[in-house]
Amino acid sequence: MADVEGFCDERFTAVREALTANLSSGADVGASVAVYLGDEPVVDLWGGQTQDGPWRRDTITNVWSITKTMTALCALMLADRGELDFHAPVARYWPEFAVAGKERVEVRHLMGHTAGLPKWTGRFNGADLYDWEKATSLLAAQEPEWEPGTESGYHALTQGYLVGEVVRRITGRTLGTFFREEVAGPLGADFHIGLPTEHDHRVAHVIPPEDAPPPAPPRHMAEVSWTSDWRRAEIPAAGGHGNARSVARIQSVMATGGGSLLSAAGCERVFEQQSDGVDRVLGTWVRFGLGYGLPSRGLPLPNPRTVAWGGWGGSIVVADLDAGMTVSYVMNRMAGGLTGDARGAGLVLAAYAGLAES
């Protein structure tokens, strides 16, 4: 049996058992799972191995698209303060954006993956991900691939630059700086968008997926996250580093109706539906609110007032406003899917089983 460390409220022993089973079977190599009820942790577990030894309490890793939920939270906070209007044209905040048929693209279209800008169509290579000005300028110049607002097409990497540039234009701060100063810092959460050098020794390298069919990126893309260039860069759709504890701590704000960061009304805006159908990029049914996935036939969740999203390889976070519960799972062994897999789903179901018994 695999050794699992941390604590687990006795109501949620099924979560510990599920993580132990994943590690013992080899489905997981190293992983962490956390459950919050309200703003209180009831599960904080970790175990397994990294490239340097045991997965420890302070181990962090690249969580890919879980980062999108952090970026969305920043935008929701600005909207709650009256500094950002989701129904305003993007060009109100970013004038250079109003070209090539994007004059009427609204901020909500960026949040809901309906802006028609799922990838860069100009000359763009991997190193350009680290050049914020180039990445955003190219997006501002290009034409949408479809009529904005009519359907979703997952903006796997571009969404972070699009929303992040709007945040920068409003606040004068980069997305990573705003997040650090307004979210992670006040909450005491060990999550980073743009990782400082002093944390490198704590990073568990992701293990690339054995099979990564389209629309997932090619397998070698996972290895890019091992580099210092990737860690230092602010890649607000995919470059965040954290663990289950930090992810759950931050997203518990959503499950508690805004917590210390949002008003209740500001939190509820996440449920403003932006799309509901087969996503052009993912090829699966997705229902997007403002920055998060909502319950749908493609993402069945027990309660309607729940938001969730997963990262490439298997990480996941679920924040249930009806139950006041947040569940997060972060791991280093990647599967091929873009938005979570059975390991995380099993842990989420185990948490709901514990909730039912409490």
Protein Blocks (a to p, Z undefined) as FASTA:
>chain_A
ZZdeddddfklmmmmmmmmmmmmnomambdcddddehjbcfbdcdedjdfkbccdfklcc
dekjmmmmmmmmmmmmmmmnopacfkbcfklmmmmlmgghimmpcfklmmnopnopabcf
bdcdfklmmmmklmmmmmmmpccfbdehkaccddfklmmmmmmmmmmmmnopafklmmmm
mmmmmnopacdehiafklmmmpccddddfbdcdfbdcfklmmmmmpmklmmpccfklmcc
cdfklmmmmmmmmmnonpjmbcfklmmmmmmcfbdcddfklopacdddehiacddfklcc
fbfbbcddddehiaacdddfknopacddddfbdcfbfnbcfklmmmmmmmmmmmmmZZ
